[in-house]
């Protein structure tokens, strides 16, 4: 761990807190890993907070006001001020993120199959050797107070989060690398100036905290890299603006 900015998810059984304001520079975000065996039930009341539930591996069934819904990898649930109840249909790995929120009685399900067909949620970004697909799962499609979240799928050996951008005055963020098959690896940079650059070698199941600073990354040649990004606005509602980041002046086109 580097000053509370680098963590590895060990996928301990049941719910485990990975990172929070208690062990990192984050002010609002908390991230949990959730590992369930087939048939196990997880339920939690999210009082005075909103949460994102992201399926990484396996399938599960979530209770919703419209009835039970089956979720598969990449499917996402947004919960605000209400209970989340999940039953694993087979061995399940999921990430849960939370942030303080006044939102009440909201449970929204976003299926990956629908998101990739929606031009407001899916885009291929970059070019040359910095091409990636970006899927927004919790964005303007959800009436939240703080959380934004989605997936970035980086092409083999490409850069991502490029050109370098930052949003530290408005939002804090974590990157969770969930698909980076060995022996592949990536390199994550975080810096406010190159003189104080922090560099992390990342592999599958690593998490990097981005409380402030520019944060480009790159996958090793020949290897794809996929990561879940989760953002919390610093001021509820006011700072929750998807796309409100500043590109480094040296890299503006």
N, C-alpha and C positions, 0 to 999 in steps of 0.2 A: 504494500500500500504506500502511496506517495502523497503525504499530507492530506489524506482522505480523498484522493481523486482517482485512485485505481483500486478495483475490487474484482474478485473472481467469485462466480456463483458456483457453489458446490452441490446444489440441488439436494439438500437435506430433505428428508420426508416432511410432509405437511408444509406449514407456512413458516418462512424464515425471513426476518428483516435483513436486507443486504446493505442498504445505504439510507441515511436519513440526516437531518440537521444535527443529530447527536454525534455522528462519526465522520462528518464531511463539512465542506464549506457551504453546502446547500442551506437555504433558509426555509423552503416550503416543501420540497419534494421528499417523499419517502418511497422506496422501492423494495418490494418483497419478491421472493421466489416462492412458488407453490408447486409441490410435487404430491400427486395423489395416485394411489393404486386403483385399479378397476373397481368400480362400485363405491368408492369413498365419497363422502359428502363434505363440502365446504360451504359454510355460510357465515356471513359477517354483516353487521349493521354499520353502515358508513354514516355516522352522525356528525354533522358539522364539517364534512369533508366530501370531496368528490374523488372518484377512483376510476382508473382504467384497468381492464382485465384483458390480457393479451395471450392467446393460445400459442405456445411455441411448439409443442409436440403432443400428439394424441388428440382425442376427441372428448367432448363433454356435453352435458345438457344443462342449460340455464333456464331457470324459471323467469318468466316475464309476464306482464299484464295481458299479453296476447296469447299466452300458453307457453309450453316448454319448447325451446329451440335448441337444435343440435349445432355445436360449434366445432370447427376444425382449425388446423394451424392457420395463423394470421387473423382469424376472426377476432373481433374486439367488442367489448361491452363497456359502455360508459355508465357510471352509477353516481348519482348525486343525492345525498341525504336519504338513502333508503337501503334496504337489505339486498345483498347479492347471495344467491343460493345456486351452487354448482354441484353436479354429480358427474364423476369421471366415468366415461363409458369404456375406456381402456386406460392404460398407464398414461398419466397426464403431466406435462410440465407447462407452467404458465407464469407470467410476470404480472404483478399487480403494482400500480403506482397510485399514490394518494397525495392530496394537497388540501389545505384548509379551504372551505367553500361554504357560502350561504345557500347553494343550490339545494332544493328539496324535491323529493318524490319523483326523481327522474331515473329511468333505466332505458338506455338506447343500445340496440345491437347493430353493429356494422359488419356485414359479411364481406370477406375479401373478394369473392366472386363479383359482388355488386360494385365494390370500390374500384376495381381495375377497369370496369366498363364506363366509369363516370369521369369525363374529362375535367371535372372540377376537383376530383380527388386523386387522379392518376396522371403522371406526366413522366416523360423521358427527358432528363436534364443533361446539360453539358455537351460535350463533343470531343473529337479527337481521342485523347487518352484520359478523359474525365467524364465518361458516360455512366449514368446510373438511372434506374427507375425509382421514382419516389411515390409512395402510396400514403396519402393522408387518411388516417382512420378516425381521428378525433380532431376536427377543425371547425370550419364555418358550418359544417353540417350538424354540429352539436351545440346546443346552448349551454355551454359551461362557463365557469367563472375563471378558471386558471389553466386547466390541462389542455395541451395540444399533443398529439402523438401520431406516429406512423412508422412505416418501414422504408428503408433505403436498400436497394439491391444493386450492388456495385459490380460492374463487369470485370472480367479477369484482368488483374494487374492495373486497374484504373484508379485514379484519384476520385474522391468524393468530397462533399462540402466545399466544392471549389467553384468559383474563386473564393478565397478565405473571407468569411463573414463573421460578425459577432453581434450579440444582442444582450449583453450583460446588464445594461441599465434597466431593461424591460423584463427579461426572462432568464431563468436558469434551466439547465438541460442535462440529461444523461444519455449516453449511447450504450446500448446493450448488444454486444456482438453474439448473435445466436446461430449463425451459419458461417463457418470458416474452417472447412475440413482440413485436418492435419495431413501433411506437415505444413500446410499453409499458415500464414500469419498476416497481420496488417500492422501499419504504423500510424498511430494517432498523435497529432500535434495539438498542443494547446498553448497559446501565447497571447499576451497583449503587446509585447515587443519581441523581436527576434533575439535580443540580448538576454531575455528571460524565458526562453522557450522550454517547455516541458514535452518530452517525447515518451510515448508508451508503446511497447510492443504488445499487440493485442492478439489473442486467439479466441476460439469459440468459448462462450460463456464468460467473457471478461466484460467489465462495466467501467466506463470512464465518466467522471463527473466534470461537467463544463459549467462552472459557476460564472465565469467571465472569460472573455478572450476569443480570438480566432481559433478555429478548430477543424482544419482540413485533415483528411486521412487518405491512406493509399493501401491497396491490397497487393500482396506479393504477386509477381508475374505468374500467370497460369492458374490463379486461384480466384474464385468469386468470394465476395464478402457481403454478408447481409447483417444489418443491424436495425434494432428497434430504437427509435429516438422518442424521448418523452420530455416535454417542456412544461414548466410551470411559470405562469405570469407572476411577477412580483406584486403588482396591485391587481386585485380581483377585478375582472371585466375590463378595466381600463387598459391594461398592458397585454391583454390576450388578443394579439393581432398577428395572424399567420402572415409571414413574409415581412414582418417589421424588423429586418436586420440590416446592418450596414456592411457593405463590401469594403475590404481593405483598399484604401485609396490608390495603392500601387498597382492594383489589379483590375481597376475599373476600365471597361472597354470604351 
